[in-house]
Amino acid sequence: MNIMCVSIQDIADIVQAIAVIVVAIPAFIGVNSWRAQLIGKRKIEISEEILTLVYNLQGVIKWARHPASFGGEGEERAGRDQEPENQRRLNDSYYSRVSRLSEHTDDFARLRSASMLFRAYFGDQGQDSLAAFNTVRNRINSAVGMLINHSRDDQYPQHLREEFQNTIWDTSTEDESDEISLQINNAVADIESICRPILTRS
């Protein structure tokens, strides 16, 4: 019969190995806990930043599309001095949408940058909604350009002119939002559904 002989040194080595494992386990758990807390804190900060930006730009787009225009708006438009007065006033009212949006160029740029950070922590969720703000901005700017370029063209299709006007002007009623307002409102609601649970848990 083979008898296993264990020396005192072997026992000491085994005890030491067990001690290392016992110490390492809570240390590993502690590191993971610290990392989870750090990520959770960063998610809160990113959620606050994103919500602040989308709320701000929701208001910016709403104001940019407000049908009223005021004296002095759009007067920085190039080439306006060569236009007849009636056409100049109309085109200035169109261009005032671009002017209002241009005042917040930095905010739109911040949202683009924040969207990339948001994706790093939250994945693809919410990306289409975040992109909607710059998409709508580009649609408005493009529609303004088309309206101004064809303002003296009597042969330009009226349905296209009306389509562009509905893009730059808010036609919502008390009971129903127009297409662009609905797109932005839905984007905000989507971002809220992602960010608010993070903030309420904090």
C-alpha positions as CSV (number, residue, x, y, z in Angstrom):
1,M,0.0,0.0,0.0
2,N,1.4,3.4,-1.0
3,I,1.4,5.9,1.7
4,M,1.4,9.6,0.6
5,C,3.9,11.5,2.7
6,V,3.3,15.1,3.0
7,S,6.0,17.2,4.4
8,I,5.6,20.3,6.6
9,Q,6.8,22.4,3.6
10,D,4.1,20.9,1.4
11,I,1.4,21.8,3.9
12,A,2.8,25.3,4.2
13,D,2.8,25.7,0.5
14,I,-0.8,24.5,0.3
15,V,-1.9,26.9,3.1
16,Q,-0.1,29.8,1.4
17,A,-1.9,29.0,-1.9
18,I,-5.2,28.9,-0.2
19,A,-4.5,32.2,1.6
20,V,-3.7,33.9,-1.7
21,I,-6.9,32.6,-3.2
22,V,-9.0,33.7,-0.2
23,V,-7.4,37.2,-0.4
24,A,-7.7,37.4,-4.2
25,I,-11.5,36.6,-4.4
26,P,-12.7,39.7,-2.4
27,A,-10.1,41.9,-4.1
28,F,-11.5,40.7,-7.5
29,I,-15.0,41.3,-6.4
30,G,-14.0,44.7,-5.0
31,V,-12.4,45.8,-8.3
32,N,-15.5,44.7,-10.3
33,S,-17.8,46.6,-7.9
34,W,-15.6,49.7,-8.2
35,R,-15.7,49.4,-12.0
36,A,-19.5,49.0,-12.0
37,Q,-19.9,52.0,-9.8
38,L,-17.6,54.1,-12.1
39,I,-19.5,53.0,-15.2
40,G,-22.8,53.7,-13.5
41,K,-21.6,57.2,-12.5
42,R,-20.5,57.9,-16.1
43,K,-23.8,56.8,-17.5
44,I,-25.6,59.2,-15.2
45,E,-23.4,62.1,-16.3
46,I,-23.9,61.2,-20.0
47,S,-27.7,60.8,-19.6
48,E,-27.9,64.3,-18.0
49,E,-25.8,65.8,-20.8
50,I,-27.8,64.2,-23.5
51,L,-31.2,65.0,-22.1
52,T,-30.1,68.7,-21.6
53,L,-29.0,68.9,-25.2
54,V,-32.1,67.3,-26.7
55,Y,-34.5,69.4,-24.6
56,N,-32.6,72.5,-25.7
57,L,-32.6,71.6,-29.4
58,Q,-36.2,70.6,-29.3
59,G,-36.9,74.2,-28.3
60,V,-34.5,75.6,-30.8
61,I,-36.2,73.7,-33.7
62,K,-39.6,74.7,-32.4
63,W,-38.6,78.4,-32.4
64,A,-36.8,78.2,-35.8
65,R,-40.1,76.9,-37.3
66,H,-42.3,79.4,-35.7
67,P,-44.3,81.0,-38.6
68,A,-43.8,84.6,-37.5
69,S,-40.7,86.5,-38.6
70,F,-39.5,89.8,-37.3
71,G,-37.9,92.9,-38.7
72,G,-34.1,92.5,-39.1
73,E,-34.2,88.7,-39.4
74,G,-32.6,87.3,-42.5
75,E,-31.0,90.6,-43.5
76,E,-27.6,89.0,-43.5
77,R,-28.6,87.0,-46.5
78,A,-26.3,87.4,-49.5
79,G,-27.8,88.9,-52.7
80,R,-30.9,90.3,-51.1
81,D,-30.1,93.9,-52.2
82,Q,-30.7,92.8,-55.9
83,E,-34.2,91.6,-55.2
84,P,-37.5,93.5,-55.6
85,E,-38.8,94.6,-52.2
86,N,-41.7,92.1,-52.0
87,Q,-39.5,89.2,-52.9
88,R,-36.8,90.4,-50.5
89,R,-39.3,90.4,-47.6
90,L,-40.5,86.9,-48.5
91,N,-37.1,85.5,-48.9
92,D,-35.9,87.2,-45.6
93,S,-38.8,85.4,-43.8
94,Y,-37.7,82.1,-45.3
95,Y,-34.0,82.8,-44.4
96,S,-34.9,83.7,-40.8
97,R,-35.2,79.9,-40.2
98,V,-31.6,79.4,-41.1
99,S,-30.5,82.4,-39.0
100,R,-32.3,81.0,-35.9
101,L,-30.7,77.6,-36.3
102,S,-27.3,79.1,-37.0
103,E,-27.3,80.7,-33.6
104,H,-27.1,77.2,-32.1
105,T,-24.5,75.6,-34.4
106,D,-22.4,74.8,-31.4
107,D,-25.3,73.0,-29.7
108,F,-25.9,70.8,-32.7
109,A,-22.2,70.0,-32.9
110,R,-22.1,69.1,-29.2
111,L,-25.0,66.7,-29.7
112,R,-23.1,65.0,-32.5
113,S,-20.0,64.6,-30.2
114,A,-22.2,63.5,-27.3
115,S,-23.9,60.9,-29.5
116,M,-20.6,59.1,-30.0
117,L,-20.0,58.9,-26.3
118,F,-23.6,57.8,-25.7
119,R,-23.0,55.0,-28.2
120,A,-19.9,53.8,-26.3
121,Y,-21.9,53.3,-23.1
122,F,-25.4,52.5,-24.4
123,G,-24.8,50.8,-27.7
124,D,-26.9,51.6,-30.8
125,Q,-30.1,52.3,-28.8
126,G,-31.2,55.9,-29.3
127,Q,-28.8,56.7,-32.1
128,D,-31.5,57.2,-34.7
129,S,-33.3,59.5,-32.4
130,L,-30.2,61.5,-31.6
131,A,-29.5,61.8,-35.4
132,A,-33.0,63.2,-36.0
133,F,-32.1,66.6,-34.6
134,N,-29.4,67.3,-37.2
135,T,-31.4,65.6,-39.9
136,V,-34.3,68.0,-39.3
137,R,-31.9,70.9,-39.2
138,N,-30.5,69.9,-42.6
139,R,-34.0,69.5,-44.0
140,I,-35.0,73.0,-42.9
141,N,-31.9,74.6,-44.3
142,S,-32.3,72.7,-47.6
143,A,-36.0,73.6,-47.9
144,V,-35.1,77.3,-47.3
145,G,-32.6,77.2,-50.1
146,M,-35.1,75.6,-52.5
147,L,-37.8,78.2,-51.6
148,I,-35.4,81.1,-52.1
149,N,-33.9,79.8,-55.3
150,H,-37.4,79.3,-56.9
151,S,-39.1,82.3,-55.3
152,R,-39.4,84.0,-58.7
153,D,-40.1,80.8,-60.7
154,D,-43.8,80.9,-61.5
155,Q,-43.5,77.5,-63.2
156,Y,-42.2,75.8,-60.1
157,P,-44.7,73.0,-58.9
158,Q,-46.9,74.4,-56.2
159,H,-47.0,71.1,-54.3
160,L,-43.2,71.2,-53.9
161,R,-43.4,74.8,-52.7
162,E,-46.0,73.9,-50.1
163,E,-44.0,70.8,-49.1
164,F,-40.9,73.0,-48.4
165,Q,-43.0,75.6,-46.6
166,N,-44.5,72.9,-44.4
167,T,-40.9,71.9,-43.6
168,I,-39.7,75.3,-42.5
169,W,-43.0,76.4,-40.8
170,D,-44.7,74.7,-37.9
171,T,-48.2,73.7,-39.0
172,S,-49.1,71.9,-35.9
173,T,-52.5,72.3,-34.3
174,E,-53.6,72.0,-30.7
175,D,-54.8,68.5,-31.4
176,E,-52.1,67.2,-33.8
177,S,-48.4,67.8,-34.3
178,D,-47.1,68.2,-37.8
179,E,-44.6,65.7,-39.3
180,I,-41.4,67.4,-38.2
181,S,-42.7,68.3,-34.7
182,L,-43.8,64.7,-34.3
183,Q,-40.4,63.4,-35.4
184,I,-38.6,65.5,-32.9
185,N,-41.1,64.8,-30.1
186,N,-40.8,61.1,-30.7
187,A,-37.0,61.4,-30.7
188,V,-37.1,63.1,-27.3
189,A,-39.5,60.5,-25.9
190,D,-37.1,57.7,-27.0
191,I,-34.1,59.3,-25.4
192,E,-36.1,59.9,-22.2
193,S,-37.0,56.2,-22.1
194,I,-33.3,55.3,-22.1
195,C,-31.9,58.0,-19.8
196,R,-34.6,58.5,-17.2
197,P,-34.3,55.0,-15.7
198,I,-30.6,55.7,-15.3
199,L,-31.3,58.9,-13.5
200,T,-34.1,57.7,-11.3
201,R,-32.0,54.8,-10.1
202,S,-29.4,57.2,-8.9
